[in-house]
Amino acid sequence: MGNPTAEDVFGAVLQKSQETLRHLEDISKNAAAVSENLLLKMLSDNADTEYGRKYDFAGIKTVAEYKSNVPFSTYEDYENYIARMYENGEKNLITAYPIAHYATSSGSVGAPKRVPVSKREIELYSEYAMAYFGVAQEYTQKKYGRGLNKGKVLASLEVVVEHAPDGATSGCVSAATIDQLKIIASFLYTTPACVLFPKEVRFQRYLKLRFALPAREVTILGAPFMTSFADLFTYLESNWELLADDIEKGVISEEIEIPRGMRDELEPLLAPDPKRAAELREIFSRGFENVIKKIWTGIELLSAIGTGGFAVYTEKMRYFLGDVPIHFEVYAASEAIVGVATGMEEEFYTLIPDGGFYEFIPEDAGDETQTLTLDQLEAGKNYEIVITNVSGLYRYRIGDVVRVLGYYNQSPRICFLYRKNQLVSIAGEKTDENMVKWVMSELSRETGEVFVDYSVYADTEASPGRYVFFAEPKDLVPQEKLEGYRGIIEDKLSAANPSAGAKIKSGALGSVALEVLQQQTYYLHRDQKIARGVSENQMKPVRVISKPEDKKFFFALRERY
C-alpha cells in the first residue's frame, strides 16, 4: 500500500468520528449501567494500589458502598502521590493504569498542578475531540444533501511538549495527543508542523494566518477555545496589509522576529502569490463583517469551545463568521472529558457514560454528602459535578456547576454554568460567574454597548467591601455615560442575586464600582500570559480577579478620562 493522501486521512478521520458518535448513541441507551459497570471495574483494577488499599476498593461491590467508603477529594489529596509518580516514577499509588501524560495547569497560588492522564483518558480525548467531523457530516447531509466537503483545517492551536522524569509527556491536555496530531497535521492543517509544535510560542497569530490566507480550500476552523479565534481575527483586522504584502512577495516579513531556524524551515514553503494578495486586499478593504466566508468560500464550520465563560468571544466571532455554523466541541477539564456536543450550534453537551463515573450534588443541597447518579437528575436543576476518572482520581470535586437540560436517550444533556472558585462573596452573598454574565449581557442589551470582555473584583480593602466591575468596550464610552452604566450594573446585580442587592441596600456591601478598560486590554493580558509560558490552549477568561498580578494588571489599564 502506498503513502496515504490528504483524502485518505480526511476519510479516516471522518470515519473514526462517525464511529465515535455511533458508540455514544449505543451506550447512552443504558448510560447508568455503563457508568456503574465502569466504576466497579476501575475499583477492581485498582484495588491493589496504595489508594485502593487505603479505602478497601476490594470490598466495594455497589455504588452505595463506594460513596460510603471513599471520601470526596480535591487535588491536594493527591499532591504527594503525584509528586512521587512524577519525580520518582513510582507506580500503583493511585492507579494501576499506565500514566502517559501529566496535564499541567496553573493553580491559584504556588506550583502548577500536574494532573495524571492515563492512556485510556488520552484515547477518550482523541476520539471525542474530533467528533465534530461526524457531526458536520450529518449536518451538511441534512442541509445540503451532501457530505462534508474535503478541505484544509485552519487549526488555531500550538502544542508545546515537555517530558516528566519517567518519560511521560507533560503540558496542556492537547499535548497528550501529539502523536495523533503529528500524523494528520501535514494532511489536514494549513499550519506547518513547526508552528503547531513550536519550541517557543512567538508570533503564532501571524504565522497561522500567513499560511492559511493563501489557501483557498479551507473548510474548517478548529481551536480548543473560542478566544484563540477571536484573537486571531482581531490580529488580522489590525495587520491585514502586512499579511497581504507578504503573500504578494512570498516572504515572511522581517518585522516578524522568529528564530532563524524556523524562518529557514518555513520560507521554502512559500511562493509569491500576487493574485491572492489582490483578492485579499479587496476583501479586507471592505471591512470584516462576514469576512470568513469571503476569504474561504467553501468554509463549512468553526469548531471551538465557546460556551459558558467563552460566550462573549462566540458573539465576537459571529461578526466575522456570518452564518457559518459553530460546533461547540466538548465539555472537558484536565481531569476528564465529560461531554460532547452531538449537533451543530448545540450549546450543551451529552455526558459520555464510559468516560468516567459521575456523581452530582444538587446546587441547593442542604447536605452536600448526598450525591445523585446520572439517572436521578431533573431537567432544569443545577448540580456540582463530582468525577471518578480513568486516571486515578476518585470522587474528585473539580468545582464545576452544570445545568441539566434533559436527556439524550438515558444520558444527561448538560450545560456548564460556572466554577465554584469563580465566585465572589464578600458578605455571604455568593455571586457566581453565570450571574455576572447575565448582568453584563443586560447592560449591553439596555445600552447597545458592545463589550469585548469583563471581569469582577471583590474589593475588600474598601469599607464596606464592594464589587468592582471591569469592562472593555469595543468603542470608548463617553465619561458622562459611566454613572448610568454603573447604576444599571448595580440594579441588574441586585436582580440576579437578591442577597447581594439586599446587602447593598442595607450598607453591608458598598455601591458597585465600574472601571472601563483600555481597548485590547484582554488581548494584551493573554499575550502576557503566553509570553510567560502559559499555553494558549489552556487559557480561560478571567471572570473573577483574584490573583495579585491580575489585580495589578487590570487596575493599571483603566481608561483615564
PASERO-190099 format. One line per field, with one value per residue (C-alpha): x, y, z; residue number from 1. Coordinates in nm, 4 decimals, always signed. Example, Ala and Ser with C-alpha at 12.3 -4.5 7.8 and 13.67 -1.06 7.14 Angstrom:
X c(+1.2300;+1.3670)
Y c(-0.4500;-0.1060)
Z c(+0.7800;+0.7140)
nr c(1;2)
// end
This chain:
X c(+0.0000;+0.1355;+0.1682;-0.1639;-0.3063;-0.4829;-0.8116;-0.7236;-0.6504;-0.9634;-1.1707;-1.0146;-1.0734;-1.4331;-1.4956;-1.3479;-1.5586;-1.8746;-1.7872;-1.7415;-2.0858;-2.2463;-2.0731;-2.2098;-2.5570;-2.5350;-2.4026;-2.6322;-2.9276;-2.8080;-2.5983;-2.6386;-2.5424;-2.2440;-2.1179;-2.1720;-2.0011;-1.7053;-1.6796;-1.6799;-1.4191;-1.1957;-1.2254;-1.1326;-0.8416;-0.7055;-0.7737;-0.4047;-0.2874;-0.1870;-0.5031;-0.7167;-0.5913;-0.6446;-1.0131;-1.0707;-1.1598;-1.1589;-1.4509;-1.6701;-1.9406;-2.2031;-2.2271;-2.3685;-2.0654;-1.8359;-1.9990;-1.9789;-1.6158;-1.4433;-1.4438;-1.4654;-1.1271;-0.9503;-0.6086;-0.4440;-0.5401;-0.3273;-0.0400;+0.2020;+0.1132;+0.1571;+0.4940;+0.6129;+0.4813;+0.6198;+0.9582;+1.0425;+0.8459;+0.6589;+0.3652;+0.0464;-0.0053;-0.3444;-0.3904;-0.2650;-0.3316;-0.0301;+0.0095;+0.1243;+0.0899;+0.0691;-0.1705;-0.0247;-0.2356;-0.1561;-0.3043;-0.4398;-0.1136;+0.2175;+0.3437;+0.1441;-0.0865;+0.0175;-0.2898;-0.2069;-0.3627;-0.3837;-0.3533;-0.7276;-0.8020;-0.5909;-0.7905;-1.1146;-0.9839;-0.8642;-1.1927;-1.4358;-1.2325;-1.2547;-1.6256;-1.7075;-1.6202;-1.9055;-2.1444;-2.0630;-2.1106;-2.4625;-2.5355;-2.4287;-2.6076;-2.9353;-2.8893;-2.7325;-2.7950;-2.4217;-2.1462;-1.8761;-1.6504;-1.2932;-1.0535;-0.7970;-0.8373;-0.7113;-0.6029;-0.5518;-0.3520;+0.0041;+0.1292;+0.4366;+0.5552;+0.7727;+0.8624;+0.8375;+1.1425;+0.9814;+0.9402;+0.5690;+0.4762;+0.3766;+0.1891;-0.1630;-0.4066;-0.3715;-0.0016;-0.1094;-0.2424;+0.0664;+0.1422;-0.2022;-0.1837;+0.1532;+0.0192;-0.2664;-0.1093;+0.0605;-0.2501;-0.5249;-0.3854;-0.2830;-0.0372;+0.3105;+0.4311;+0.6976;+0.4247;+0.1816;+0.4554;+0.6852;+0.9876;+0.8815;+0.5488;+0.6005;+0.4222;+0.1790;-0.1091;+0.0924;+0.2239;-0.1149;-0.2677;+0.0357;-0.0157;-0.3957;-0.4817;-0.3197;-0.5060;-0.8444;-0.9522;-1.0010;-1.3304;-1.2948;-1.1682;-1.0688;-0.9303;-0.9538;-1.1181;-1.3045;-1.0652;-0.7978;-1.0039;-1.1263;-0.7639;-0.6608;-0.9141;-0.8584;-0.4936;-0.5983;-0.8059;-0.5003;-0.2352;-0.4022;-0.1910;+0.1332;-0.0026;-0.1255;+0.2129;+0.3960;+0.1629;+0.2245;+0.6034;+0.6110;+0.8033;+0.7815;+0.8262;+1.1497;+0.9259;+0.8342;+1.1212;+1.1019;+1.4069;+1.6337;+1.5941;+1.2166;+1.2405;+1.4722;+1.2249;+0.9171;+1.0295;+1.0890;+0.7208;+0.6124;+0.5850;+0.4792;+0.1021;+0.0085;-0.3360;-0.4372;-0.2903;-0.5050;-0.8163;-0.7481;-0.6813;-1.0158;-1.1944;-1.0284;-1.0643;-1.4430;-1.4484;-1.4530;-1.8204;-1.8871;-1.5243;-1.4555;-1.6894;-1.5333;-1.1802;-1.2711;-1.5832;-1.6038;-1.5976;-1.8248;-1.7931;-1.5971;-1.5267;-1.4194;-1.5346;-1.7375;-2.0000;-2.0114;-1.7365;-1.6340;-1.9744;-1.8607;-1.5952;-1.8502;-2.0567;-1.7466;-1.6693;-2.0217;-1.9379;-1.6573;-1.8438;-2.1810;-2.3986;-2.1149;-2.2303;-2.0391;-1.9717;-1.9012;-1.6782;-1.6556;-1.7029;-1.3714;-1.1163;-0.7638;-0.9206;-1.1632;-1.3560;-1.7151;-1.9414;-1.9573;-2.1828;-2.3740;-2.5163;-2.4143;-2.4967;-2.5827;-2.4591;-2.4890;-2.3164;-2.4186;-2.2457;-2.0097;-2.1129;-1.7881;-1.5678;-1.5820;-1.8224;-2.0132;-2.1973;-2.3979;-2.4513;-2.7711;-2.6789;-2.9320;-2.8488;-2.8501;-2.6338;-2.3534;-2.2539;-2.5636;-2.4965;-2.7110;-2.6159;-2.6775;-3.0166;-3.1512;-3.1207;-3.4001;-3.4166;-3.3805;-3.1876;-2.8256;-2.5645;-2.1998;-2.0323;-1.8057;-1.5739;-1.4159;-1.1950;-0.9855;-0.6597;-0.6748;-0.8917;-1.1799;-1.4908;-1.2961;-1.4593;-1.3441;-1.5785;-1.7923;-2.1639;-2.3776;-2.7458;-2.9288;-3.1386;-3.2800;-3.1618;-3.0151;-3.1563;-3.0558;-2.7517;-2.7929;-2.7542;-2.5754;-2.4518;-2.1705;-2.2740;-1.9789;-1.6844;-1.7252;-1.3853;-1.5054;-1.7446;-1.7438;-1.8670;-1.7755;-2.0585;-2.2010;-2.3962;-2.2282;-2.2345;-2.1376;-1.9963;-2.3338;-2.4898;-2.2071;-2.2524;-2.6243;-2.5555;-2.3184;-2.5465;-2.8292;-2.6010;-2.5258;-2.8933;-3.0085;-2.7289;-2.6466;-2.2822;-2.0619;-1.8189;-1.5162;-1.4797;-1.5388;-1.4275;-1.5276;-1.3077;-1.4014;-1.2616;-1.2336;-0.9965;-1.2877;-1.5198;-1.7682;-1.6440;-1.7736;-1.7816;-1.5631;-1.6709;-1.4054;-1.5362;-1.3577;-1.5925;-1.5462;-1.5525;-1.4649;-1.7584;-1.8140;-1.7437;-2.0897;-2.2466;-2.0455;-2.2654;-2.5731;-2.3936;-2.2800;-2.6381;-2.7604;-2.4945;-2.5961;-2.9677;-2.9073;-2.6741;-2.9461;-3.1935;-2.9551;-2.8545;-3.1168;-2.8838;-2.6234;-2.8950;-3.0220;-2.6708;-2.6013;-2.9290;-2.8514;-2.4950;-2.3315;-2.1870;-2.0756;-2.2121;-2.0862;-1.7928;-1.7333;-1.3884;-1.3638;-1.0557;-0.8451;-0.9021;-0.7280;-0.6658;-0.7771;-0.5878;-0.2737;-0.3395;-0.3491;-0.0319;+0.1401;+0.0373;+0.1645;+0.4969;+0.5250;+0.4806;+0.1076;-0.0323;-0.2990;-0.4823;-0.5269;-0.6238;-0.9713;-1.1405;-1.0588;-1.4056;-1.3093;-0.9905;-0.8252;-0.4524;-0.2443;-0.0708;-0.4095;-0.5374;-0.2279;-0.2600;-0.6263;-0.6114;-0.3089;-0.5014;-0.8074;-0.9168;-0.8014;-1.0761)
Y c(+0.0000;+0.3461;+0.6538;+0.7992;+1.1046;+1.4025;+1.2495;+0.9189;+1.0928;+1.3089;+0.9981;+0.8063;+1.0906;+1.1244;+0.7516;+0.7404;+1.0355;+0.8727;+0.5516;+0.7543;+0.9114;+0.5712;+0.4325;+0.7197;+0.6570;+0.2912;+0.3371;+0.6323;+0.3923;+0.2263;+0.5090;+0.4425;+0.0755;+0.1571;+0.4146;+0.1891;-0.1083;+0.1128;+0.2213;-0.1354;-0.2385;+0.0560;-0.0339;-0.3961;-0.2981;-0.0516;-0.2485;-0.3200;+0.0390;+0.2336;+0.4437;+0.1363;-0.0450;+0.2648;+0.2756;-0.1002;-0.0961;-0.4772;-0.4808;-0.2367;-0.4067;-0.1337;+0.2388;+0.2916;+0.1219;+0.3330;+0.6533;+0.5311;+0.4111;+0.6722;+1.0441;+1.3400;+1.4595;+1.7589;+1.7983;+1.8492;+1.4931;+1.3558;+1.6032;+1.3775;+1.0731;+1.2691;+1.4063;+1.0518;+0.9396;+1.2358;+1.2730;+0.9142;+0.7089;+0.5192;+0.3103;+0.1661;+0.4632;+0.5932;+0.3856;+0.0674;+0.2099;+0.3378;+0.7149;+0.8596;+1.2322;+1.4988;+1.7821;+2.0973;+2.3888;+2.6915;+2.6657;+2.9728;+3.0010;+2.8218;+2.5427;+2.4315;+2.1340;+1.8155;+1.6064;+1.2466;+1.1315;+0.7612;+0.6104;+0.5399;+0.9046;+1.0124;+0.7782;+0.9365;+1.2880;+1.1856;+1.0203;+1.2834;+1.5953;+1.5008;+1.4140;+1.7413;+1.5819;+1.3334;+1.5985;+1.8207;+1.5288;+1.4726;+1.8465;+1.9027;+1.5876;+1.7159;+2.0773;+2.0359;+1.6725;+1.6013;+1.5134;+1.7348;+1.8882;+1.7673;+2.0528;+2.2009;+2.2892;+2.6186;+2.4871;+2.7704;+2.5823;+2.5167;+2.2181;+2.2674;+1.9319;+1.8737;+1.5459;+1.4109;+1.2365;+0.8966;+0.9832;+1.0679;+1.3814;+1.6929;+2.0096;+2.1045;+1.8185;+1.8549;+1.7709;+1.4225;+1.3609;+1.4936;+1.1632;+1.1518;+1.5214;+1.4820;+1.2021;+1.4119;+1.7598;+1.7716;+1.6358;+1.8341;+2.1574;+2.4756;+2.5391;+2.3817;+2.1362;+2.3658;+2.6223;+2.3668;+2.2083;+2.5019;+2.5091;+2.8583;+3.0322;+3.3620;+3.5342;+3.2454;+3.4573;+3.5969;+3.2536;+3.0809;+3.3477;+3.3667;+3.0037;+2.9930;+3.3053;+3.1924;+2.8590;+2.8719;+2.5224;+2.5830;+2.4263;+2.4082;+2.6402;+2.4447;+2.5516;+2.4411;+2.7683;+3.0487;+3.3077;+3.1784;+3.2639;+3.5950;+3.6956;+3.5629;+3.7702;+4.0747;+4.0475;+4.0173;+4.3363;+4.5289;+4.3613;+4.2627;+4.4988;+4.3430;+3.9932;+4.0823;+4.2377;+3.9255;+3.6952;+3.9015;+3.8750;+3.5162;+3.6103;+3.6269;+3.9894;+4.0810;+4.2549;+3.9072;+3.8139;+3.4381;+3.2190;+3.1842;+2.8069;+2.8356;+3.1014;+2.8780;+2.5927;+2.7971;+3.0277;+2.7464;+2.6543;+2.9948;+3.1365;+3.4808;+3.4969;+3.8441;+3.7263;+3.6003;+3.9097;+4.1317;+3.9283;+3.9593;+4.3337;+4.3805;+4.1742;+4.3395;+4.6941;+4.6488;+4.5594;+4.2485;+4.1710;+3.8171;+3.8175;+3.4473;+3.3319;+3.5884;+3.4645;+3.0965;+3.0494;+2.6776;+2.7189;+2.4658;+2.5287;+2.6583;+2.4179;+2.5509;+2.5573;+2.8757;+2.8281;+2.9467;+3.1984;+3.1946;+3.3124;+3.6742;+3.5543;+3.3464;+3.6612;+3.8432;+3.5616;+3.5694;+3.9145;+3.7580;+3.4332;+3.5500;+3.2402;+2.9864;+2.7330;+2.6536;+2.3200;+2.3699;+2.0641;+1.9120;+1.9835;+1.8855;+1.9681;+1.8484;+1.5792;+1.4281;+1.4685;+1.4773;+1.5531;+1.6147;+1.8322;+1.5945;+1.8637;+2.1887;+2.5045;+2.2984;+2.4936;+2.1868;+1.8522;+1.4889;+1.3221;+1.0409;+0.7378;+0.5422;+0.8471;+0.8034;+0.7663;+1.0823;+1.1978;+1.5152;+1.7389;+1.9489;+2.3178;+2.3883;+2.0763;+2.1204;+1.8076;+1.8033;+1.4482;+1.3068;+1.2729;+1.1611;+0.9423;+1.0364;+0.8606;+1.0588;+1.4121;+1.6564;+1.8774;+2.2443;+2.1760;+2.2768;+2.0392;+2.0369;+1.7531;+1.5013;+1.2863;+0.9447;+0.9205;+0.6534;+0.8131;+0.7648;+1.0466;+0.9312;+1.1345;+1.4398;+1.7813;+1.9934;+2.2720;+2.2880;+2.3569;+2.2402;+2.2593;+1.9520;+2.0358;+1.6904;+1.3544;+1.2033;+0.8539;+0.7922;+1.0184;+1.3686;+1.6737;+1.9398;+2.2952;+2.4479;+2.7344;+2.8333;+2.7180;+2.7452;+2.9123;+3.1743;+3.3071;+3.6361;+3.6524;+3.9427;+3.9247;+3.5792;+3.6812;+3.4291;+3.5841;+3.3293;+3.3618;+3.2976;+3.5911;+3.8213;+3.7062;+3.7906;+4.1329;+4.2245;+4.0913;+4.3028;+4.6084;+4.5515;+4.4988;+4.8164;+5.0438;+4.8970;+4.8927;+4.6035;+4.4723;+4.2728;+4.1147;+4.1806;+4.0740;+4.1395;+4.2064;+4.1783;+4.4979;+4.4098;+4.6979;+4.9380;+4.9879;+4.8360;+4.5858;+4.6334;+4.4795;+4.6412;+4.5561;+4.5865;+4.6139;+4.6596;+4.8264;+4.7898;+5.1694;+5.4297;+5.5076;+5.8805;+5.9709;+6.1175;+5.7746;+5.5901;+5.6649;+5.5458;+5.2262;+5.1737;+5.2117;+4.9521;+4.7069;+4.7554;+4.7143;+4.4011;+4.2523;+4.3043;+4.1249;+3.8372;+3.7944;+3.9346;+3.8629;+4.0986;+4.3563;+4.3438;+4.3814;+4.6839;+4.8377;+4.7736;+4.9010;+4.5639;+4.5996;+4.9238;+5.0522;+4.8781;+5.0459;+5.0411;+5.0662;+5.0982;+4.9307;+5.0493;+4.8780;+4.5420;+4.5016;+4.1368;+4.0660;+4.2085;+4.0103;+3.6836;+3.7816;+3.8460;+3.5038;+3.3369;+3.5190;+3.3742;+3.0234;+2.9612;+2.7609;+2.9393;+2.6058;+2.6354;+2.9988;+3.0654;+3.4050;+3.5910;+3.6393;+3.6794;+3.8723;+3.7025;+3.6813;+3.9823;+4.0062;+4.0177;+4.2849;+4.4971;+4.4470;+4.5424;+4.8399;+4.9685;+4.9544;+5.1523;+5.4173;+5.7617;+6.0164)
Z c(+0.0000;-0.0949;+0.1195;+0.2375;+0.0634;+0.2208;+0.1041;+0.2745;+0.6048;+0.5810;+0.5144;+0.8024;+1.0497;+0.9303;+0.9616;+1.3128;+1.4269;+1.2931;+1.4783;+1.7984;+1.7622;+1.6925;+2.0021;+2.2121;+2.0699;+2.1761;+2.5281;+2.6004;+2.5807;+2.9002;+3.0410;+3.4143;+3.3860;+3.1616;+3.4105;+3.7133;+3.5480;+3.4624;+3.8272;+3.9567;+3.7002;+3.7975;+4.1661;+4.0922;+3.8669;+4.1221;+4.4411;+4.4990;+4.4635;+4.7725;+4.7468;+4.6771;+4.9857;+5.1982;+5.1072;+5.0645;+4.6943;+4.7023;+4.9445;+4.7485;+4.5434;+4.4980;+4.4275;+4.7766;+4.9319;+4.7160;+4.8383;+5.1970;+5.1890;+4.9711;+5.0635;+4.8297;+4.7112;+4.5602;+4.4010;+4.7403;+4.8403;+4.5565;+4.5596;+4.7469;+4.5354;+4.2128;+4.3253;+4.3873;+4.0485;+3.8560;+4.0240;+4.1223;+3.8717;+4.1465;+4.0275;+4.1750;+4.4023;+4.2874;+3.9735;+3.8147;+3.4686;+3.2735;+3.3010;+2.9707;+3.0381;+3.3067;+3.2266;+3.3744;+3.4795;+3.6879;+4.0326;+4.2076;+4.4010;+4.4171;+4.1963;+3.8927;+3.9162;+3.7394;+3.6714;+3.5690;+3.2417;+3.1588;+2.8130;+2.8189;+2.9020;+2.6045;+2.3811;+2.5042;+2.4362;+2.0899;+1.9959;+2.1188;+2.0382;+1.6684;+1.6804;+1.5071;+1.1737;+1.2173;+1.3459;+1.0470;+0.8081;+0.9387;+0.9361;+0.5746;+0.4633;+0.6067;+0.4952;+0.1524;+0.0600;+0.0580;+0.2988;+0.4446;+0.1797;+0.1983;+0.2557;+0.4912;+0.8577;+0.9951;+1.3343;+1.5806;+1.8396;+1.9362;+2.1310;+2.3485;+2.4808;+2.7836;+2.9494;+3.3009;+3.4509;+3.3772;+3.0081;+3.0113;+2.8215;+3.0119;+2.9212;+2.8211;+2.7552;+2.3779;+2.4166;+2.5239;+2.1731;+1.9953;+1.8211;+1.6618;+1.5724;+1.4044;+1.1857;+1.0453;+1.0640;+0.7247;+0.5529;+0.7237;+0.8645;+0.6898;+0.9714;+0.9282;+1.1907;+1.3383;+1.4112;+1.5544;+1.7662;+1.8426;+2.0657;+2.1664;+2.1232;+1.9413;+1.6542;+1.6326;+1.5029;+1.2147;+1.1159;+1.1305;+0.9079;+0.6798;+0.5777;+0.5949;+0.3942;+0.0658;+0.0877;-0.0861;+0.0156;+0.3907;+0.5007;+0.8813;+1.1540;+1.4664;+1.8050;+2.1684;+2.2801;+2.1052;+2.2486;+2.0117;+1.7032;+1.8441;+1.8961;+1.5543;+1.3629;+1.5827;+1.4806;+1.1152;+1.1388;+1.2530;+1.0363;+0.7081;+0.4999;+0.6262;+0.5577;+0.2085;+0.1221;+0.2407;+0.0453;-0.2674;-0.2253;-0.0946;+0.2206;+0.5971;+0.6943;+0.8669;+1.1231;+1.2463;+1.4763;+1.4591;+1.5235;+1.2202;+1.2173;+1.1969;+0.9253;+0.7227;+0.7578;+0.6646;+0.3833;+0.1271;+0.1716;+0.0385;-0.3114;-0.4389;-0.4963;-0.6281;-0.7411;-0.3985;-0.2322;-0.4562;-0.3744;-0.0024;-0.0183;-0.1930;+0.0738;+0.3738;+0.2435;+0.2561;+0.6263;+0.8390;+0.8878;+0.7493;+0.6309;+0.6852;+0.4068;+0.1764;+0.2471;+0.2156;+0.0070;+0.0880;+0.4660;+0.6410;+1.0144;+1.3098;+1.5960;+1.9368;+2.2973;+2.3116;+2.5813;+2.9428;+3.0119;+2.6453;+2.5204;+2.4810;+2.2342;+2.0478;+1.9922;+1.8717;+1.6271;+1.4838;+1.3469;+1.1433;+1.0688;+0.9442;+0.9059;+0.9280;+1.1922;+1.5105;+1.6748;+2.0448;+2.0707;+2.4166;+2.7833;+2.9361;+3.2009;+3.2698;+3.4872;+3.2348;+2.9133;+3.0350;+2.7408;+2.3671;+2.1523;+1.9251;+1.6968;+1.5300;+1.7266;+2.0359;+2.3375;+2.5579;+2.5898;+2.6101;+2.9028;+2.7962;+3.0085;+2.9636;+3.0232;+3.4000;+3.6898;+3.7744;+4.0830;+4.1203;+4.4231;+4.3931;+4.3967;+4.6705;+4.8742;+5.2489;+5.2808;+5.0250;+5.1204;+4.9472;+4.5761;+4.2843;+3.9898;+3.6271;+3.6145;+3.9125;+3.7750;+3.6979;+3.3910;+3.4804;+3.8020;+3.8732;+4.0123;+4.1119;+3.9242;+4.1023;+3.8888;+3.9231;+3.6162;+3.4450;+3.5601;+3.9371;+4.0715;+4.2920;+4.3842;+4.2690;+4.3056;+4.0136;+4.1243;+3.8086;+3.8348;+3.5436;+3.4499;+3.3273;+3.0215;+2.9567;+2.8316;+2.5142;+2.5433;+2.9078;+2.9164;+3.0632;+2.8443;+3.0427;+3.0025;+3.2025;+3.4319;+3.6466;+3.8522;+4.2249;+4.2556;+4.0052;+4.2656;+4.4549;+4.8118;+5.0371;+5.2897;+5.2235;+4.9102;+4.6696;+4.3237;+4.0612;+3.7098;+3.5467;+3.7337;+3.6242;+3.2647;+3.2796;+3.4350;+3.1537;+2.8808;+3.0247;+3.0297;+2.6605;+2.5795;+2.7547;+2.6319;+2.2907;+2.4002;+2.2850;+2.5457;+2.4380;+2.7816;+3.1500;+3.4988;+3.8577;+4.1593;+4.5260;+4.6768;+5.0444;+5.1153;+5.0744;+5.3698;+5.3296;+5.0730;+4.7206;+4.3753;+4.1090;+3.7540;+3.4827;+3.1278;+2.7964;+2.5455;+2.1724;+2.1426;+2.4032;+2.6330;+2.6939;+3.0544;+3.1051;+3.0463;+3.3101;+3.6105;+3.4216;+3.3226;+3.6807;+3.8003;+3.5500;+3.6689;+4.0298;+3.9514;+3.7422;+4.0030;+4.2617;+4.0350;+3.9558;+4.3194;+4.5608;+4.8528;+4.7060;+4.6343;+4.9914;+5.1307;+4.9072;+5.0209;+5.3892;+5.3616;+5.4280;+5.0777;+4.9207;+4.5914;+4.2799;+4.1023;+3.7257;+3.5703;+3.1904;+3.0448;+2.7547;+2.4226;+2.3708;+2.7449;+2.7476;+2.4263;+2.5898;+2.9078;+2.7131;+2.5230;+2.8537;+2.9823;+2.6635;+2.6976;+3.0478;+2.9137;+2.9592;+2.6675;+2.4645;+2.4666;+2.8436;+2.8866;+3.0135;+3.0569;+3.3769;+3.5192;+3.8842;+3.9510;+4.2479;+4.1745;+4.2847;+3.9452;+3.7668;+4.0032;+3.9353;+3.5588;+3.5249;+3.7576;+3.5622;+3.2311;+3.3359;+3.0907;+3.2049;+3.1491)
nr c(1;2;3;4;5;6;7;8;9;10;11;12;13;14;15;16;17;18;19;20;21;22;23;24;25;26;27;28;29;30;31;32;33;34;35;36;37;38;39;40;41;42;43;44;45;46;47;48;49;50;51;52;53;54;55;56;57;58;59;60;61;62;63;64;65;66;67;68;69;70;71;72;73;74;75;76;77;78;79;80;81;82;83;84;85;86;87;88;89;90;91;92;93;94;95;96;97;98;99;100;101;102;103;104;105;106;107;108;109;110;111;112;113;114;115;116;117;118;119;120;121;122;123;124;125;126;127;128;129;130;131;132;133;134;135;136;137;138;139;140;141;142;143;144;145;146;147;148;149;150;151;152;153;154;155;156;157;158;159;160;161;162;163;164;165;166;167;168;169;170;171;172;173;174;175;176;177;178;179;180;181;182;183;184;185;186;187;188;189;190;191;192;193;194;195;196;197;198;199;200;201;202;203;204;205;206;207;208;209;210;211;212;213;214;215;216;217;218;219;220;221;222;223;224;225;226;227;228;229;230;231;232;233;234;235;236;237;238;239;240;241;242;243;244;245;246;247;248;249;250;251;252;253;254;255;256;257;258;259;260;261;262;263;264;265;266;267;268;269;270;271;272;273;274;275;276;277;278;279;280;281;282;283;284;285;286;287;288;289;290;291;292;293;294;295;296;297;298;299;300;301;302;303;304;305;306;307;308;309;310;311;312;313;314;315;316;317;318;319;320;321;322;323;324;325;326;327;328;329;330;331;332;333;334;335;336;337;338;339;340;341;342;343;344;345;346;347;348;349;350;351;352;353;354;355;356;357;358;359;360;361;362;363;364;365;366;367;368;369;370;371;372;373;374;375;376;377;378;379;380;381;382;383;384;385;386;387;388;389;390;391;392;393;394;395;396;397;398;399;400;401;402;403;404;405;406;407;408;409;410;411;412;413;414;415;416;417;418;419;420;421;422;423;424;425;426;427;428;429;430;431;432;433;434;435;436;437;438;439;440;441;442;443;444;445;446;447;448;449;450;451;452;453;454;455;456;457;458;459;460;461;462;463;464;465;466;467;468;469;470;471;472;473;474;475;476;477;478;479;480;481;482;483;484;485;486;487;488;489;490;491;492;493;494;495;496;497;498;499;500;501;502;503;504;505;506;507;508;509;510;511;512;513;514;515;516;517;518;519;520;521;522;523;524;525;526;527;528;529;530;531;532;533;534;535;536;537;538;539;540;541;542;543;544;545;546;547;548;549;550;551;552;553;554;555;556;557;558;559;560;561)
// end
